[in-house]
Amino acid sequence: MGSLLHLTGPSGSLVSGISFSAYVFEALNEGRWIASRSRHPTLALLRSCMPSPLPSLDSSEPDFYIWRNSPHDSPDRFSASKVWNFLNPIEIPVTWFSLVWFKQKIPKHAFIAWLAFRDRLATRDRLSSWGI
């Protein structure tokens, strides 16, 4: 959890409000988790992975890490492919693939067509919706 807690925002401040080197008891306040209400996707994932019954802080047993490849999986061994699939869910297959990516394509044209099909061109109306 340490690397998830050390997220920094655009100004360099901590997004979570919890230091990277914080102990578990430092992430609790009056019996509740200190959790930022930010919409940052990693913080949302972190909040969903926090145990609802708070951990016992009076335990004499040492702490240990339990890896979950997604919030819904049981603790398991780390799997880069499972984490990738969770963070990047498979989208609906595209029907326009062969129109853009073919043998005689001009790379610049293919890239622009790909952006257009995915509605990612920075067109004037899109830029104006961003306030630019």
C-alpha positions as CSV (number, residue, x, y, z in Angstrom):
1,M,0.0,0.0,0.0
2,G,3.0,2.3,0.5
3,S,3.3,3.3,-3.2
4,L,-0.4,3.9,-3.5
5,L,-0.3,6.3,-0.6
6,H,2.5,8.4,-2.1
7,L,0.5,9.8,-5.1
8,T,1.4,13.4,-5.8
9,G,-0.9,15.9,-7.4
10,P,0.1,18.5,-10.0
11,S,1.4,20.9,-7.4
12,G,3.6,18.2,-5.8
13,S,1.3,17.7,-2.8
14,L,0.2,14.3,-1.6
15,V,-3.1,13.4,-3.2
16,S,-4.0,11.0,-0.4
17,G,-2.8,13.2,2.5
18,I,-0.9,10.2,3.9
19,S,2.9,10.1,3.7
20,F,4.7,7.3,1.9
21,S,6.4,6.2,5.0
22,A,3.3,6.3,7.2
23,Y,2.4,3.4,9.5
24,V,-1.1,1.9,9.5
25,F,-2.0,3.7,12.8
26,E,-1.1,7.0,11.1
27,A,-3.7,6.3,8.4
28,L,-6.4,6.1,11.1
29,N,-8.2,8.9,12.9
30,E,-10.7,8.3,15.7
31,G,-11.3,4.7,14.6
32,R,-11.8,5.5,10.9
33,W,-9.5,5.4,7.8
34,I,-8.1,8.8,6.7
35,A,-9.2,8.6,3.1
36,S,-9.2,11.5,0.6
37,R,-12.4,12.1,-1.2
38,S,-10.5,12.7,-4.4
39,R,-11.8,11.0,-7.6
40,H,-8.2,10.0,-8.5
41,P,-8.6,6.4,-9.9
42,T,-5.8,5.0,-7.9
43,L,-7.3,6.4,-4.7
44,A,-10.7,5.0,-5.6
45,L,-9.0,1.6,-6.0
46,L,-7.2,2.1,-2.7
47,R,-10.4,2.9,-0.8
48,S,-12.1,-0.2,-2.3
49,C,-9.3,-2.4,-1.1
50,M,-9.2,-1.1,2.5
51,P,-10.6,-3.6,5.0
52,S,-13.9,-2.5,6.5
53,P,-13.2,-3.9,9.9
54,L,-10.2,-1.9,11.0
55,P,-7.1,-3.9,11.7
56,S,-6.1,-4.6,15.3
57,L,-3.3,-2.2,16.2
58,D,-2.5,-3.9,19.5
59,S,-1.2,-7.1,17.8
60,S,2.3,-8.2,18.7
61,E,2.5,-10.0,15.3
62,P,4.6,-8.3,12.6
63,D,2.7,-6.7,9.7
64,F,2.8,-8.4,6.3
65,Y,1.6,-7.5,2.8
66,I,-1.2,-9.3,1.1
67,W,-1.4,-8.8,-2.7
68,R,-4.8,-8.6,-4.4
69,N,-4.7,-8.4,-8.2
70,S,-8.1,-6.6,-8.1
71,P,-10.4,-5.6,-5.2
72,H,-12.7,-8.6,-5.9
73,D,-9.9,-11.3,-6.0
74,S,-8.9,-13.2,-3.0
75,P,-5.2,-12.7,-1.8
76,D,-3.0,-14.4,-4.3
77,R,0.4,-14.2,-5.9
78,F,1.2,-11.1,-7.9
79,S,0.2,-11.3,-11.6
80,A,1.2,-8.5,-13.9
81,S,-1.3,-9.7,-16.5
82,K,-4.2,-9.8,-14.0
83,V,-3.4,-6.3,-12.8
84,W,-3.1,-5.0,-16.4
85,N,-6.5,-6.6,-17.3
86,F,-8.1,-5.1,-14.3
87,L,-6.7,-1.6,-14.9
88,N,-7.3,-1.8,-18.7
89,P,-10.6,-3.8,-19.2
90,I,-11.1,-5.2,-22.7
91,E,-13.3,-3.0,-24.8
92,I,-15.7,-4.0,-27.4
93,P,-13.9,-5.2,-30.5
94,V,-13.6,-2.5,-33.2
95,T,-15.0,-3.1,-36.6
96,W,-12.9,-0.4,-38.3
97,F,-9.5,-1.9,-37.6
98,S,-8.9,-3.0,-41.2
99,L,-9.9,0.5,-42.5
100,V,-7.0,2.1,-40.5
101,W,-4.3,-0.5,-40.1
102,F,-3.5,-2.1,-43.5
103,K,-0.3,-2.9,-45.3
104,Q,-0.1,0.2,-47.6
105,K,-1.1,2.7,-45.0
106,I,0.5,6.1,-44.5
107,P,1.4,6.1,-40.8
108,K,0.4,9.7,-40.2
109,H,-2.9,9.2,-41.9
110,A,-3.6,6.0,-40.0
111,F,-2.8,7.6,-36.7
112,I,-5.2,10.5,-37.4
113,A,-7.9,8.2,-38.6
114,W,-7.4,6.1,-35.4
115,L,-7.8,9.2,-33.3
116,A,-10.9,10.2,-35.2
117,F,-12.5,6.8,-34.8
118,R,-11.8,6.9,-31.1
119,D,-13.2,10.4,-30.8
120,R,-9.9,11.7,-29.5
121,L,-9.1,14.4,-32.1
122,A,-8.4,17.8,-30.5
123,T,-11.0,19.5,-32.7
124,R,-12.2,23.1,-32.1
125,D,-15.5,22.0,-30.4
126,R,-13.6,19.6,-28.2
127,L,-11.0,22.2,-27.2
128,S,-13.8,24.7,-26.4
129,S,-15.4,22.2,-24.1
130,W,-12.1,22.0,-22.2
131,G,-12.1,25.8,-21.9
132,I,-9.2,26.3,-24.5
